[in-house]
Amino acid sequence: MADVSVPSLILFIASIVVAAGVAGVLIDTVAGISNSLDDQGGDVSEQIRTDIEVISDPESGVYDGSSTVTVYVKNTGLRTLPASGDSFDVIVNATYQADVSATVVDGSDWRPSNVIELTISNISLPQGDHRLKLVIDGDEEVFDFRVS
């Protein structure tokens, strides 16, 4: 009878040790996933509250004919956004633009419902159709205009 109980006891202790190790790994993995979901949830919440709209008229001479594109952008989201040229990613005709400045038109901060004047300098556009893409905090806005 003692012959059976010693190996059974060894197998029981080994299975408890293995189960404890697996449980530790699972708890660590679940905690990591939970933290990632919390972080992603905060990012998604910020993106949902961020919304912009280009309110310039595409027929009103957005391009000055020499080197500057000027558009008006309204904050239609629920939070105050940074109103500086480096807070935007600006792409014109598939080319990233680095010389960008922003000025709040109606107020000191770019709060919801406020408008900024976005100026893209040192750009040369031929006659024809053009596409401007603005990205801020994950929100994208596309504006098509024509240079005649």
N, C-alpha and C positions, 0 to 999 in steps of 0.2 A: 504494500500500500504506500509506503514511503517512496518507492521508486517512481510512482506516478505523480505525486504531489510536488516534488522538487522541480522537475522540468515544467510542469504547469505553472508553478510560481515564477519561474524564470521567464517564461513566455508572457505571462500576465504583466510582469514588471516591464518587460521590453515593449509590450503594446501600449502601456501607459506612457512611457517615455516618448515613443513615436507619436502618439496622439497629442501629447503636450507640445511637441515641436511643430506639428502640423497646425495646431490651434494658434500658436504664436505667429506663424507665417501668415495665416489667414487674417488674424486680427490686424497685423501690420498692413497687409494689402488692402483690406476694407477701409482702414483709417486713411491711407493714401488716396484711395478713390474718393472718399468722402470729402477730403480737403480739396481735391481737384474740382469736384462738382461745386463746392462752395465758391471757389475762385472763379470758375466759369460762369456761375450764376450771377456774380457781381458784375462781370464784364458784359454779360448779355443784358442785364438791367440797365447798365450805362448806355449801351448801344440802342436799346429800345427808347430811352429818354432823349436820345440825340437825333435831331432831324433838321435838315437845312433845305432851302429851296432857292434856286436862282430866280430872281424876279425881274431881271433885265429883259428888255424887249430885244429879241434877236435881230430885228430889222432896224434898230435905232442907232447903229454905228457903235457897236461894242469895241471895234478896233479903230484906233485913231489914224490909221493909214501909214504910220511910220514905224512905231516900235512898242506900242502899249495896248493891252487889252484891259478894259475896265468892265466889271460886272458887279451887280448888286445882289447880295445874298442875305436872305432872311432866316433867322433862327426860328424854325417852326416846332422845335422840340420842347421839352419840359425842363431843361437845365441850362444854366449859363455856360457858354462855350468860350474858349480862349480866342481872343481876336488879334492874333498875330499871324504874319505870313508863314512862319515856320510851323504853325500848328496844322496847316493844310498840306495835303499832297495834291498838287495841281498838274494835270496832264493835258497838254494841248496837242491834238493830232498824233497821239501815241508817243509824245516826247515830254519827259518830266521837266517841269519848269522850277527853277530855284530862285529866281528873282521875283519874289511875290511879297506884296505888302497888303495889310488890311487896316482899315480905319472905320471905327464905329460911327455911323451916320447920326443916329438918334440916341444919344446917351454916352455914358463912359464905359459901360460894360456891354458885352454882347449877350444880353438876357433874352429870354423867349420873347418873340415878336419884334425884336430890334433888328436893324439892318446894318450890314457892313458894306463898305466899298472895297472890293478886292481888285488890286491892280497888279497885272503881270507885265513886267518891263523887259526890255531887250528881247523882243520877239518879232520875227518878220513873217508875215502871212501873205501868201499870194491870193489873188481873187478866187472866189469859189466857196464851197461849203467847208466848215471846220467844226470840230468837236472838242469841247472843254469838259474835263472830268474833275470834280472836286471830291476829295475824301477827307473827312474829319472824324476821328474816333469811331471808325468803322462804318459811318454813314456815307453813302456815295450819291452824288448828283451829277447827271450828265446834261450838258447844255449845248445844243446845236445852234450855230449862227452862220451867217453868210457875209463875206467880204466882197463888196462890188466895186 
